[in-house]
Amino acid sequence: MDARGVYIIRLEFRYIGHVSRPQPAIASIPSRAHRGIVLRGVEVQRGSPGGWVRARVRLERPGRGFYIGAAEVSDSRFGDLQCAAQATLQALEHAVSDLAVVLFELREAEAFEASGQGVIMVSLTATIGEVNHALVGFSPMIADAATSTARAVLDATNRLLGIG
């Protein structure tokens, strides 16, 4: 404060260093094909009404190979979703077997509508060693229900396994 009662503020500017432009997120995140597991196909077959549903899921770990999972369940309201989820989990167990022994258990697979869009939700448990992890995954229904279910399973497991 000077003699007149006015505060004097002194500003000092110093060069600290060069600030680089941030890289776009797309450039810094490796593509899904280079990070881990890629969904390559889902096939579903149905028996007679009230009979059975079979699903076959094909996953790929680029540079490591393809992994097939297959499942069969009784036909029910969400039978195709449950079957596709179980087949995906089976393929996933094979795909990560060189990383860790992981056991998956499907708790629920269902479809619902949110904001006018069909959504698939899966709930499962992943057991690594003696530790259980409750996982939930979602996928918008952009393709058929079985493919969207496989995507929801991968969504549920990608953070835990670090491969999705």
C-alpha positions in Angstrom: 0.0 0.0 0.0 1.4 3.4 -0.9 1.0 6.7 1.0 -2.4 7.3 -0.6 -3.8 4.0 0.6 -3.7 2.4 -2.8 -2.6 -1.2 -3.1 0.2 -1.8 -5.5 0.2 -5.1 -7.2 3.3 -6.3 -8.9 2.9 -8.9 -11.6 5.9 -10.9 -12.7 5.9 -13.1 -15.7 8.5 -15.9 -16.2 9.0 -18.4 -18.9 8.4 -21.8 -17.4 8.5 -24.0 -20.4 6.9 -24.9 -23.7 3.3 -26.1 -23.5 2.6 -28.6 -26.3 -0.7 -29.1 -27.9 -2.7 -32.0 -26.5 -2.8 -35.0 -28.9 -6.3 -36.0 -30.1 -7.7 -38.9 -28.1 -8.0 -41.0 -31.2 -4.3 -40.7 -31.9 -3.3 -41.7 -28.4 -5.6 -44.7 -28.0 -4.5 -47.9 -29.8 -7.2 -49.3 -32.0 -9.3 -52.2 -30.7 -7.6 -54.5 -33.2 -4.2 -53.8 -31.6 -5.4 -53.8 -28.0 -7.1 -57.1 -27.4 -10.0 -59.2 -28.3 -12.2 -58.6 -31.4 -15.6 -60.1 -32.0 -15.5 -61.8 -35.4 -18.9 -63.5 -35.5 -22.0 -64.8 -33.8 -24.3 -67.5 -35.1 -27.6 -68.6 -33.5 -29.7 -71.6 -34.4 -33.1 -72.4 -33.0 -34.9 -75.7 -32.8 -38.6 -76.1 -32.7 -40.5 -73.5 -30.6 -39.9 -74.3 -27.0 -37.0 -76.5 -27.9 -33.4 -75.4 -27.9 -31.2 -72.5 -28.9 -27.5 -72.9 -29.9 -25.0 -70.2 -30.3 -21.4 -70.1 -31.7 -19.2 -67.1 -31.0 -15.9 -66.4 -32.7 -13.3 -64.1 -31.0 -9.9 -63.1 -32.3 -6.8 -61.9 -30.5 -4.8 -60.4 -33.3 -1.5 -62.2 -33.7 -2.6 -64.9 -31.3 -5.5 -66.7 -33.1 -9.2 -67.3 -33.0 -11.2 -68.7 -30.1 -14.6 -70.4 -30.5 -17.3 -70.7 -27.8 -20.4 -72.7 -28.2 -23.5 -73.1 -26.0 -26.9 -74.6 -26.0 -29.8 -73.7 -23.8 -33.6 -74.3 -23.6 -35.6 -71.9 -25.6 -37.1 -69.2 -23.4 -37.9 -65.5 -23.4 -34.2 -64.5 -23.3 -32.8 -67.9 -24.4 -30.9 -66.5 -27.4 -29.3 -63.8 -25.2 -28.3 -66.3 -22.5 -26.9 -68.7 -25.1 -24.9 -66.0 -26.9 -23.6 -64.7 -23.6 -22.5 -68.2 -22.4 -20.8 -68.9 -25.8 -19.0 -65.6 -25.6 -17.8 -66.3 -22.0 -16.6 -69.8 -23.1 -14.6 -68.3 -26.0 -13.2 -65.6 -23.7 -12.0 -68.1 -21.2 -10.0 -69.8 -23.9 -8.7 -66.5 -25.3 -7.3 -65.3 -22.0 -6.1 -68.7 -20.7 -2.5 -67.7 -21.3 -2.9 -64.5 -19.2 -4.8 -66.0 -16.2 -7.2 -68.7 -15.2 -10.5 -66.9 -15.3 -13.9 -68.6 -14.7 -17.0 -66.8 -15.8 -20.6 -67.3 -14.6 -23.5 -65.7 -16.3 -26.0 -64.3 -13.8 -28.4 -62.5 -16.2 -28.8 -61.4 -19.8 -31.8 -59.4 -20.8 -33.0 -56.8 -23.3 -34.9 -53.6 -22.4 -35.6 -50.2 -23.9 -33.9 -47.0 -22.7 -34.5 -43.6 -24.4 -36.2 -45.2 -27.3 -33.2 -47.5 -28.0 -33.0 -51.3 -27.5 -30.3 -52.2 -25.0 -28.7 -55.5 -23.9 -27.5 -55.9 -20.3 -25.5 -58.8 -19.0 -24.5 -59.4 -15.4 -21.8 -62.0 -14.6 -19.2 -63.0 -12.1 -15.6 -63.5 -13.0 -13.4 -65.5 -10.6 -9.7 -65.0 -10.8 -7.9 -67.2 -8.2 -10.2 -67.0 -5.2 -11.5 -63.5 -5.9 -14.9 -62.9 -7.4 -15.7 -59.8 -9.4 -19.2 -58.8 -10.1 -19.4 -57.3 -13.6 -22.1 -55.6 -15.7 -22.0 -54.8 -19.4 -24.2 -53.0 -21.8 -24.6 -52.7 -25.5 -27.0 -50.9 -27.7 -28.9 -53.2 -30.0 -27.4 -52.1 -33.2 -27.2 -55.5 -34.9 -29.1 -58.6 -34.0 -29.7 -59.4 -30.3 -27.1 -62.2 -30.1 -24.3 -60.0 -31.5 -25.2 -57.2 -29.2 -25.2 -59.6 -26.3 -21.6 -60.7 -27.2 -20.6 -57.0 -27.3 -22.2 -56.5 -23.8 -20.2 -59.4 -22.4 -17.0 -57.9 -23.8 -18.0 -54.5 -22.4 -18.4 -56.2 -18.9 -15.0 -57.9 -19.0 -12.8 -55.4 -20.8 -11.7 -53.3 -17.8 -11.1 -56.3 -15.5 -9.1 -58.2 -18.2 -7.5 -55.1 -19.7 -8.0 -56.5 -23.2 -11.2 -55.1 -24.6 
